[in-house]
Amino acid sequence: MQTKKSHGHFVRLSFLAALILALSLCLNSYSPTLAADSQYFPETGHTVSGKFLQYWQTNGGLPVYGYPITEAQNEVDPETGKTFLTQWFERNRFELHPENVGTKYEVLLGLLGKDLRREALTTDPDFQPASLLYDSAFPKGQQVYFSETSHNLRLGFLDYWQKNGGLERFGYPIAEEHSEIDPETGKFYLMQWFERARFEYHPENKPPYHILLGLLGNQLKKAPTARYVDYVWKIGGPRSYSSPYSTKSIAVSRALDGQDKIYVADELDFTIQKYDSQGHLLSNWGGPGFSDQSFDKPTAIAADSQGNLFVADNNGIQKLSGSGKLLVKWGSYGSGDGAFSNPRGMIVDQQGNLWVLDSGNGRIQKYSNSGKFLAKWGSYGTEDGQFHDPYGVAVDRQGNLFVADTYNNRIQKFDSKGTFLAKWGSKGKEDGQFDSPREIAVDRQGNLYVTDFDNSRIQKFDNNGTFLAKWGNEGYGEGQFGYPHGIAVDGQDHLFVTDVKTDRIQKFDTNGTFLANWGSMDSRTGQFSYPSGVAVDRQGNLFVADNGNNRIQKFDSSGKFLSSWGSYGSGTGQFSYPTGIALDGQDNVYIVDSLNNRIQKFDNSGKFLLKWGSYGNGDSEFGDPYRIAVDRQGNVFVTDFKNNRIQKFDSSGKFLTKWGSEGNNDGEFRSPSGVAVDGQGNVYVTSGNRVQKFDNNGKFLTAWGKYGYGNGEFYTPYGIAVDGQGNIYVVDTFNNRVQEFDNKGNFLTKWGNYSQSNYSPGGNFNEADGAFRFPHGVAVDQQGNIYVADMFNNRVQKFRHL
């Protein structure tokens, strides 16, 4: 008996030892815990088990994290360099942290936000430290500022963050909310990046799924099923679009707490933008369309004393709360009471009545605050009380109305019943004269301020029209204007002026002293004015032809500014509209100095080396040359825009050959713009709405493209580049997109093309990351990263293939 008992004891000990060894091997090789529970997902062919499955199930599951796209395996965390058991999901990465065993931090999300936007953290404006934003239209509890990363988290994104794990799950915000392209769908969403996640606002979904986590796991780990392009970063500012027919109306909501808010109706962006008085963007809403809270052409805006807004759009009026909620709307096209024809200006009087300049009908209409028609007067003409396309209207504390009678170049004054009182002004440049006056504002003393549009100035008058002062002239400096349009006064008598040419708002005191500005076109380092051409050297440094500033700017591969050179002129090293840029094998820089009709060559640091060319149609002469490319042998190819030809030179500027003439046949051109050379020396030229391919001496090989909006079709393509695999990138300028082809012209992919079909409300139209406004130049570095000169957004954007 004793022997049997000892034997049984030995067997049990041996079994336990074997079990411990087996469990140990399992722990070291795969399973996150000893738990036997697991779930297999046939959709992706992967299994989730143990702690990872428990975390997945209790923290949102499929709607939050998506399907697993890998098995669990040991991986190095790029942020810390430590190794963790890791499993990837469509929207994130799970990491098992044994140092946190027994706590709620045992499973953490990977720092995917920082992984994907590591470069953006150093240069992209949306990822740089921001000031505290506070919007009094919303409770303070819905607006939080994190000093740890100097970013704001507000409203819907804050609510999602707080309810779904907060800091421990998502980390701190590393960017402000902004619009960005989703690389998998090509749609644009309002987004905000965090250390461990990206939040996306999906208005097409009902709560709670209107806010989703971005597919960061897919972007970093999953092999793509299609050729996707991902946005990386941008340098520069928002767009600038010069059009004398566009509007940028402005209104001030005067708050009792002194925190006045500035509202801008942006006709070209189909949005309403809300700022504090320091120029900080608080929110924006709208988007292209005809439904409630979307806009077709928001041409005028006014605010009442309760903080409500009135927006003139599509021959109707929308009344909105200060947070953008629709309260009431009325109006349609016509000439009857309550109908409109191109309403231009609006103002709310002290009784809360709304006065609307019904410009196309040559009249003023008066409504109650809720939209009830009350009165009207005026007609088309030049007599007293008549109007010719009036744009602006203002009201003083006595209820008198002042109208900018734009194309009669005068100001008219009326009492609150519409009785004509006075007028002043005529066409001209002298004091008290106007050239297309646009909008009017009245300060607390009853003085009037008029935006004198085509004279690029502001004029100040007393209440009876006596000239008091003026300031401004044409230019881009402080206190200068392109086309000043909107004007408003806050409760401290600060003036805010919008400029549709420079796309900025300037702030002044009542004496015209410049106080501040915010907006677009900029001559500071790292900012641009109509960037046209881009090129990359062998070290990955980026060169930008900043043609509105007549200079070249150099950046490193992360977008950090390094140096610049050039100024306006025709001397050595000066430029007049530099449009094209290319580098040779020694990283020398060639610049198309377009309006000087020459090529200038510099070393990599900007030291002048040589130049050639002059105006004409002979060999080595140019008619507004536009783009340039250099092959591996150092030969230089230039698109001679007005002469409809390509000219080829050696590296010292010696003429070698030329080809092309005006026409639509093979080898003929219609204002050739872009040129690029592949590794075999083949030359690609954009002209008309097609791409033509030639050998190195100009022999025609093939062509593709026609006018249109589909894949492989173009609408005035300007830029072209070739990557190391021979793929062709075409900047399809008026389609606001980039298309990629193989070297035979077969379509591969496209991105950009910000339109109503892929627009998500909540962001600035056409300024979203990954969107374009008339892009002009493109370049590809040795790693395949793509750089696009987004000309009318005054920025350069960087992309990469997933």
Stockholm file with secondary structure:
# STOCKHOLM 1.0

chainA/1-802         MQTKKSHGHFVRLSFLAALILALSLCLNSYSPTLAADSQYFPETGHTVSGKFLQYWQTNGGLPVYGYPITEAQNEVDPETGKTFLTQWFERNRFELHPENVGTKYEVLLGLLGKDLRREALTTDPDFQPASLLYDSAFPKGQQVYFSETSHNLRLGFLDYWQKNGGLERFGYPIAEEHSEIDPETGKFYLMQWFERARFEYHPENKPPYHILLGLLGNQLKKAPTARYVDYVWKIGGPRSYSSPYSTKSIAVSRALDGQDKIYVADELDFTIQKYDSQGHLLSNWGGPGFSDQSFDKPTAIAADSQGNLFVADNNGIQKLSGSGKLLVKWGSYGSGDGAFSNPRGMIVDQQGNLWVLDSGNGRIQKYSNSGKFLAKWGSYGTEDGQFHDPYGVAVDRQGNLFVADTYNNRIQKFDSKGTFLAKWGSKGKEDGQFDSPREIAVDRQGNLYVTDFDNSRIQKFDNNGTFLAKWGNEGYGEGQFGYPHGIAVDGQDHLFVTDVKTDRIQKFDTNGTFLANWGSMDSRTGQFSYPSGVAVDRQGNLFVADNGNNRIQKFDSSGKFLSSWGSYGSGTGQFSYPTGIALDGQDNVYIVDSLNNRIQKFDNSGKFLLKWGSYGNGDSEFGDPYRIAVDRQGNVFVTDFKNNRIQKFDSSGKFLTKWGSEGNNDGEFRSPSGVAVDGQGNVYVTSGNRVQKFDNNGKFLTAWGKYGYGNGEFYTPYGIAVDGQGNIYVVDTFNNRVQEFDNKGNFLTKWGNYSQSNYSPGGNFNEADGAFRFPHGVAVDQQGNIYVADMFNNRVQKFRHL
#=GR chainA/1-802 SS CHHHHHHHHHHHHHHHHHHHHHHHHHHHHTCSSSCCCEEEETTTTEEEEHHHHHHHHHTTHHHHHCCBCSCCEEEECTTTCCEEEEEEBSSCEEEECGGGTTSTTSEEECCHHHHHTTTHHHHCGGGSCCCCCCCTTSCGGGEEEETTTTEEEEHHHHHHHHHTTHHHHHCCBCSCCEEEECTTTCCEEEEEEBSSCEEEECTTSCTTTTEEECCHHHHHTSCCSSCCEEEEEEEECCCCCCCTTCCEEEEEECCTTSCCEEEEEETTTTEEEEEETTSCEEEEEECBSSSTTCBSCEEEEEECTTSCEEEEETTEEEEECTTSCEEEEECCBSSSTTCBSSEEEEEECTTSCEEEEEGGGTEEEEECTTCCEEEEECEESSSTTEESSCCEEEECTTCCEEEEEGGGTEEEEECTTCCEEEEECCBSSSTTCBSSEEEEEECTTCCEEEEEGGGTEEEEECTTCCEEEEECCBSSSTTCBSSEEEEEECTTCCEEEEETTTTEEEEECTTCCEEEEEESCCCSTTCCSSEEEEEECTTCCEEEEEGGGTEEEEECTTCCEEEEECCBSSSTTCBSSEEEEEECTTCCEEEEEGGGTEEEEECTTSCEEEEECEESSSTTEESSEEEEEECTTCCEEEEETTTTEEEEECTTCCEEEEECCBSSSTTCBSSCCCEEECTTCCEEEEETTEEEEECTTCCEEEEECCBSSSTTCBSSCCEEEECTTCCEEEEEGGGTEEEEECTTCCEEEEEECCCGGGCCTTSCTTTSBTCCSSCCEEEECTTCCEEEEEGGGTEEEEEEEC
#=GC SS_cons         CHHHHHHHHHHHHHHHHHHHHHHHHHHHHTCSSSCCCEEEETTTTEEEEHHHHHHHHHTTHHHHHCCBCSCCEEEECTTTCCEEEEEEBSSCEEEECGGGTTSTTSEEECCHHHHHTTTHHHHCGGGSCCCCCCCTTSCGGGEEEETTTTEEEEHHHHHHHHHTTHHHHHCCBCSCCEEEECTTTCCEEEEEEBSSCEEEECTTSCTTTTEEECCHHHHHTSCCSSCCEEEEEEEECCCCCCCTTCCEEEEEECCTTSCCEEEEEETTTTEEEEEETTSCEEEEEECBSSSTTCBSCEEEEEECTTSCEEEEETTEEEEECTTSCEEEEECCBSSSTTCBSSEEEEEECTTSCEEEEEGGGTEEEEECTTCCEEEEECEESSSTTEESSCCEEEECTTCCEEEEEGGGTEEEEECTTCCEEEEECCBSSSTTCBSSEEEEEECTTCCEEEEEGGGTEEEEECTTCCEEEEECCBSSSTTCBSSEEEEEECTTCCEEEEETTTTEEEEECTTCCEEEEEESCCCSTTCCSSEEEEEECTTCCEEEEEGGGTEEEEECTTCCEEEEECCBSSSTTCBSSEEEEEECTTCCEEEEEGGGTEEEEECTTSCEEEEECEESSSTTEESSEEEEEECTTCCEEEEETTTTEEEEECTTCCEEEEECCBSSSTTCBSSCCCEEECTTCCEEEEETTEEEEECTTCCEEEEECCBSSSTTCBSSCCEEEECTTCCEEEEEGGGTEEEEECTTCCEEEEEECCCGGGCCTTSCTTTSBTCCSSCCEEEECTTCCEEEEEGGGTEEEEEEEC
//
